[in-house]
Amino acid sequence: MTKHAIRRILIPLILSLVGCTRPPSEFTVDYYLSNNAAREEKLSECANDPGALQGDALCVNAQKAGAIKGLGSLRERPRTSLLEAQERREKEQGKSGN
């Protein structure tokens, strides 16, 4: 092969490989934590097509942020003893049983 033929093959190959690298996502878990509308939109999109988007980085980030938002920060929650938690559950069960 001549130098010209090698260049014809290698240059497009190298350029295509460079194009495959992904830049870091600006849509991080922190982004989705602070942008409720964007998180809900992405979660809806991911739920609508789970087969194609399963494992997609943006879906994972939005799901993680949703899980954190759903639980909330443990530091912000009031302290509860196990006994208080059990009493609260019993009261709730008693209300729903009546």
C-alpha positions in Angstrom: 0.0 0.0 0.0 1.2 3.5 -0.7 1.4 6.2 1.8 -1.6 7.9 0.2 -3.8 4.8 0.5 -2.9 4.4 4.1 -3.8 8.0 4.8 -7.1 7.6 3.1 -7.9 4.7 5.5 -6.4 6.0 8.7 -7.6 9.6 8.7 -11.3 8.8 8.4 -10.9 6.0 11.0 -9.2 8.2 13.5 -11.7 11.0 13.0 -14.6 8.6 13.5 -13.1 7.2 16.7 -12.6 10.8 18.1 -16.2 11.5 17.4 -17.3 8.5 19.6 -15.9 9.9 22.8 -18.7 11.5 24.9 -18.2 14.8 26.6 -19.2 14.9 30.3 -22.9 15.4 30.7 -24.1 18.8 31.9 -27.3 17.0 33.0 -25.9 15.6 36.3 -27.8 14.4 39.3 -27.3 17.8 40.8 -28.8 19.4 37.8 -31.9 17.3 38.0 -32.1 17.9 41.8 -32.3 21.6 41.2 -34.5 21.5 38.1 -37.8 19.7 38.9 -39.4 20.4 35.5 -36.4 19.0 33.6 -36.3 15.9 35.9 -40.0 15.2 35.4 -39.7 15.6 31.6 -36.7 13.3 31.4 -38.4 10.7 33.7 -41.5 10.8 31.6 -39.4 10.3 28.4 -37.5 7.4 30.0 -40.6 5.7 31.2 -42.3 6.0 27.8 -39.5 4.1 26.0 -37.6 2.0 28.6 -36.5 -0.6 26.0 -34.4 2.0 24.1 -33.4 4.2 27.0 -32.6 1.6 29.6 -29.1 2.4 31.0 -29.0 5.8 29.3 -26.9 8.1 31.4 -29.4 10.9 31.5 -32.2 8.5 32.5 -30.0 7.1 35.3 -29.2 10.7 36.5 -32.8 11.7 36.5 -33.9 8.5 38.3 -31.2 9.0 40.9 -32.3 12.6 41.5 -35.9 11.5 41.7 -35.0 8.9 44.3 -33.1 11.4 46.3 -36.0 14.0 46.1 -38.5 11.3 47.0 -36.6 10.4 50.1 -35.4 13.8 50.9 -32.3 14.5 53.0 -32.1 12.4 56.1 -30.4 15.4 57.8 -33.6 17.4 57.4 -35.9 14.7 58.9 -36.8 14.8 62.5 -35.2 12.2 64.7 -37.5 9.3 65.6 -37.0 6.5 67.9 -38.0 3.0 66.9 -40.8 3.0 69.5 -42.2 6.3 68.1 -42.1 4.9 64.6 -43.9 1.8 65.7 -46.6 3.8 67.6 -47.2 6.0 64.5 -47.6 2.9 62.3 -50.1 1.4 64.7 -52.1 4.6 64.8 -52.2 4.8 61.0 -53.3 1.1 60.8 -55.9 1.8 63.4 -57.3 4.7 61.4 -57.4 2.7 58.2 -59.0 -0.3 59.9 -62.0 1.6 61.3 
